[in-house]
């Protein structure tokens, strides 16, 4: 019996302890509005640049990106589109020794003060599976 690709992938994936974590940044409608508000945009982007600069200087920043507002994209699935108070607005991938260290970095994000940041360990996928 052949396992579906996703099940095979999960079979060779393990939690990446002491490796990479993704910090999912959730923001409010007011946070999204600040991005483009001439009176607030400079401070908004400067706060994330400060985080990026600090994480980069510490050698933990691996990547990330801000996202456009949800209305610019699409969603699929069985869950209804809710009226969330905070929506996914971007992410950072960092290297951390453990969840406690990743959480320390997450607390430094501006969204940790106004909305929330979700921290998840990335899965280490076997090299043979990653190239498929």
HELIX and SHEET records of a PDB file:
HELIX    1   1 UNK A    5  UNK A   12  1                                   8    
HELIX    2   2 UNK A   29  UNK A   36  1                                   8    
HELIX    3   3 UNK A   41  UNK A   57  1                                  17    
HELIX    4   4 UNK A   70  UNK A   72  5                                   3    
HELIX    5   5 UNK A   99  UNK A  106  1                                   8    
HELIX    6   6 UNK A  111  UNK A  114  1                                   4    
HELIX    7   7 UNK A  127  UNK A  130  1                                   4    
SHEET    1   A 2 UNK A  13  UNK A  15  0                                        
SHEET    2   A 2 UNK A 123  UNK A 125 -1                                        
SHEET    1   B 4 UNK A  61  UNK A  66  0                                        
SHEET    2   B 4 UNK A  87  UNK A  95 -1                                        
SHEET    3   B 4 UNK A  20  UNK A  27 -1                                        
SHEET    4   B 4 UNK A 116  UNK A 121 -1                                        
END                                                                             
